[in-house]
Amino acid sequence: MGLRFGLLGTGYWAAETHAAALHAHPEATLAGVWGRDPAKASALAERYGTRAHEDVDALLAEVDAVAIALPPDVQAELALRAARAGRHLLLDKPVALSTVAADALASEVAERGLASVVFFTSRFSDDVTEFLESAAAEGGWRGARATLFASILEPGNPYGASPWRREKGGLWDVGPHVLSLVLPVLGPVTQVTALAGPRNTTHMLTRHSGGAVGSFSVTLEAAPKEKTFEVVLHGERGWVPVPGGERSPVEAFGAAIDRLSAQVEGVVPGDPCDVRFGRDVVAVLEAAQTSVRSGGTTDVGGAVE
């Protein structure tokens, strides 16, 4: 019997990706659902043939791991609570909205020897994994250019009514996806300079520890004809695009379940997308946010020990 998961969250992403993947996975059990809206939790639990819990601690007592699909600030609090209860973590990005909160979570996971995976969707497709491993081993990259322009405010978009996305914008929502594809190749970010542009666009320059410089532009409010997702590395080989990932979100989440299970079973000692990596992504985002507000370059703090 595989891991018993508790699902925290009842929104579109929780229902259509997390719950669907957990329900379909042959070696995982969706043991229960908790949400801030009990009626939605009951409906989601009934849909997938499991139980709704009104008390999150009661759910934590019955599971081995949690999958969390909640706003980042809520996720950070509940993930820390789950870690203190000894539960393994399958989290969404970003793991938190501050480096302080992300540090606390990473420290708790390390201290208790828990398994953790942060679900950066593209990072759970084999073509992306193989490309990033090869590119990192090859070296010689001088930088990256990335653009992720989404349009979540279009009629019918399931994410358009999300308060945290409207408040934090593309930097915090889609920025993690871009960084998750660049950091493994260019290395840790030491400095960030960022500017705000029209339609709530964030334009960011990152200096990496080896000297490479990344250029990123992200928004959730692009005009329909502006929508694009492109990540390109450049160096001695010229301009080389990073694959977009061949798996659907549900398939990719199934791979994330596999990778968490492999850690729990001791097959692998950790994961490249664990909470420590999630914490490093948050540190870059927070530095960019500070840079936008101050109008200057911001240093990025080192990872928690």
C-alpha positions in Angstrom: 0.0 0.0 0.0 1.4 3.4 -1.0 1.2 6.7 0.8 -2.0 8.0 2.3 -2.5 11.6 1.3 -4.6 14.3 2.8 -5.6 17.1 0.3 -5.7 20.6 1.7 -7.6 22.9 -0.7 -10.8 22.7 -2.7 -10.3 25.1 -5.6 -10.0 24.4 -9.3 -6.3 23.4 -9.2 -7.0 21.2 -6.1 -9.9 19.5 -7.8 -8.7 19.1 -11.4 -5.0 18.4 -10.8 -4.2 17.3 -7.2 -7.3 15.3 -6.5 -7.5 13.9 -10.0 -3.9 12.7 -9.9 -4.1 11.3 -6.4 -7.3 9.4 -7.2 -5.8 7.9 -10.4 -2.5 7.0 -8.9 -2.1 3.2 -8.4 0.1 3.5 -5.4 -1.4 6.5 -3.5 -4.6 6.9 -1.6 -6.6 10.1 -1.3 -7.6 9.6 2.3 -9.4 12.8 3.0 -10.0 16.5 2.0 -9.9 19.6 4.1 -10.8 23.1 2.9 -11.6 26.5 4.3 -15.2 26.1 2.9 -16.7 22.9 4.4 -19.3 22.7 1.7 -16.7 22.7 -1.1 -14.7 20.1 0.8 -17.7 17.8 1.1 -18.5 18.1 -2.6 -14.9 17.4 -3.6 -14.6 14.5 -1.2 -17.8 13.0 -2.6 -16.6 13.4 -6.2 -13.5 11.4 -5.5 -15.0 8.9 -3.0 -13.2 10.0 0.1 -14.0 11.9 3.4 -14.2 15.6 4.1 -12.7 16.8 7.4 -13.7 19.9 9.2 -10.7 19.7 11.5 -7.3 19.8 9.7 -5.5 18.2 12.6 -7.9 15.3 12.5 -7.0 14.8 8.8 -3.3 15.1 9.6 -3.6 12.3 12.2 -4.9 9.9 9.5 -2.4 10.4 6.7 1.3 9.9 5.8 1.6 13.0 3.6 -0.3 16.1 2.5 -0.8 17.7 -0.9 -1.6 21.4 -0.6 -3.3 23.6 -3.2 -4.0 26.8 -1.3 -2.8 30.4 -1.5 0.9 30.6 -0.6 0.6 32.3 2.7 -2.1 29.8 3.8 0.0 26.9 2.4 3.1 28.0 4.4 1.2 28.0 7.7 -0.5 24.6 7.1 2.6 23.0 5.6 4.6 23.9 8.7 1.8 22.5 10.8 1.8 19.3 8.8 5.6 19.0 9.1 5.4 19.4 12.8 3.0 16.5 12.8 5.6 14.4 10.9 3.8 14.4 7.5 5.6 14.5 4.2 4.9 17.4 1.9 3.8 17.7 -1.7 3.4 21.5 -2.1 2.5 24.0 -4.8 4.6 26.9 -5.9 5.5 29.3 -4.4 5.9 27.6 -1.0 5.4 30.9 0.8 5.3 34.7 0.3 8.4 35.4 2.4 11.8 34.0 2.8 11.3 33.9 6.6 8.3 31.6 6.2 10.1 29.5 3.6 13.1 29.2 5.9 11.0 28.0 8.8 9.4 25.3 6.7 12.7 24.1 5.2 14.3 24.0 8.7 11.4 21.9 10.0 11.5 19.5 7.1 15.2 19.0 7.5 15.1 18.6 11.3 12.4 15.9 11.1 13.9 14.1 8.1 10.8 14.5 6.0 10.4 14.0 2.3 9.3 17.1 0.3 8.4 18.0 -3.3 7.3 21.4 -4.7 5.2 21.1 -7.9 6.8 23.2 -10.6 4.7 21.6 -13.3 7.3 21.5 -16.2 9.9 20.0 -13.9 8.0 16.7 -13.8 8.3 15.9 -17.5 11.2 13.7 -18.6 12.2 15.8 -21.5 12.7 18.8 -19.3 14.6 16.8 -16.6 16.9 15.4 -19.2 17.5 18.7 -20.8 18.3 20.5 -17.6 20.7 17.8 -16.4 22.5 17.8 -19.7 22.7 21.6 -19.8 24.0 21.9 -16.3 26.6 19.3 -16.9 27.8 20.9 -20.1 28.1 24.5 -18.7 29.3 27.4 -20.7 26.0 29.3 -20.4 26.2 33.1 -20.1 22.5 33.7 -19.4 18.9 33.1 -20.1 15.9 35.0 -21.6 12.4 34.1 -20.4 9.0 35.4 -21.1 5.8 34.1 -19.5 2.8 36.2 -20.4 -0.6 34.7 -19.3 -4.1 36.2 -19.5 -6.0 34.9 -16.5 -8.5 37.7 -16.5 -10.2 36.5 -19.7 -13.8 35.3 -19.3 -14.1 31.8 -18.1 -10.5 31.5 -16.8 -10.6 29.4 -13.6 -7.8 31.4 -11.9 -9.2 34.9 -12.7 -11.1 35.3 -9.4 -8.1 34.2 -7.3 -7.5 37.1 -4.8 -3.8 36.3 -4.1 -3.0 36.1 -7.9 -4.6 39.5 -8.4 -2.7 41.0 -5.5 0.7 39.4 -6.1 0.6 39.2 -9.9 2.7 37.3 -12.4 5.9 37.6 -10.4 4.7 35.3 -7.7 2.3 33.1 -9.7 4.2 32.3 -12.9 7.6 33.6 -12.0 8.4 30.4 -10.0 7.9 28.3 -13.2 10.4 30.4 -15.1 13.0 30.4 -12.2 12.6 26.6 -11.7 13.9 26.1 -15.3 16.8 28.5 -15.1 18.3 28.1 -11.6 19.4 24.4 -12.1 21.5 25.5 -15.1 22.8 29.0 -14.2 23.0 28.4 -10.4 21.9 30.4 -7.4 20.9 34.1 -7.8 23.0 36.6 -5.8 21.4 39.9 -7.0 18.1 41.0 -8.6 17.1 44.2 -10.3 13.4 44.5 -11.2 11.0 47.1 -12.7 7.2 47.1 -13.0 5.7 47.6 -16.5 2.3 48.1 -18.1 -0.4 45.5 -17.5 1.2 44.5 -14.2 4.3 43.1 -15.9 7.5 42.5 -13.9 10.8 42.7 -15.7 13.7 41.2 -13.8 17.4 40.8 -14.2 19.2 38.2 -12.1 22.9 37.9 -11.5 23.9 34.3 -10.8 26.8 33.0 -8.6 28.9 32.0 -11.7 28.5 35.4 -13.4 25.6 34.6 -15.8 22.7 37.1 -16.1 19.1 36.2 -16.6 16.4 38.4 -18.1 12.8 37.6 -17.2 9.4 39.2 -18.0 6.2 37.9 -16.5 2.5 38.9 -16.2 -0.9 37.5 -15.7 -2.6 40.3 -17.6 -1.2 40.1 -21.1 -3.5 40.9 -24.1 -4.7 37.7 -25.7 -2.3 38.1 -28.7 0.6 38.6 -26.3 0.3 35.3 -24.5 3.6 33.3 -24.7 5.9 31.0 -22.6 9.5 30.9 -23.8 12.7 30.1 -21.9 16.0 30.2 -23.8 19.5 29.7 -22.6 22.5 31.3 -24.4 26.2 30.6 -24.4 28.8 28.9 -26.6 26.1 26.8 -28.3 24.2 29.9 -29.2 20.5 30.3 -28.2 19.0 27.0 -27.0 15.3 26.7 -26.0 14.3 24.8 -22.9 11.6 22.2 -23.6 8.1 23.0 -22.4 7.3 19.6 -21.0 5.3 16.8 -22.6 3.1 15.9 -19.7 -0.3 17.3 -18.8 -0.7 18.8 -15.3 -2.4 15.6 -14.0 0.3 13.4 -15.5 3.1 15.6 -14.1 1.5 15.6 -10.6 1.5 11.8 -10.8 5.2 12.0 -11.4 5.5 14.3 -8.4 3.7 11.7 -6.3 6.2 9.1 -7.5 9.2 11.3 -6.6 7.8 12.0 -3.1 7.2 8.2 -2.6 10.8 7.4 -3.7 12.2 9.7 -1.0 9.9 8.2 1.6 11.0 4.7 0.6 14.7 5.6 0.7 15.1 5.0 -3.1 16.5 8.5 -3.5 18.0 10.7 -0.8 16.2 13.9 -1.9 14.6 15.7 -4.8 15.9 18.6 -6.9 12.5 20.3 -6.4 12.4 19.9 -2.6 11.4 22.7 -0.1 15.0 24.0 0.0 14.8 24.7 -3.7 11.3 26.1 -3.2 12.8 28.4 -0.6 15.5 29.6 -2.9 12.9 30.5 -5.5 10.9 32.5 -2.9 14.1 34.4 -2.0 14.5 35.5 -5.6 10.9 36.6 -5.8 11.1 38.5 -2.6 14.3 40.3 -3.7 12.5 41.2 -7.0 9.5 42.6 -5.1 11.9 44.7 -2.9 13.8 45.9 -6.0 10.5 47.1 -7.7 9.6 49.0 -4.6 13.0 50.5 -3.9 14.1 51.2 -7.5 17.5 49.6 -6.8 19.4 46.3 -6.9 18.6 43.8 -4.1 20.9 41.1 -2.8 19.5 37.6 -2.4 19.9 35.9 0.9 21.6 32.5 1.1 19.8 29.2 1.7 18.9 28.1 5.2 21.3 25.5 6.7 
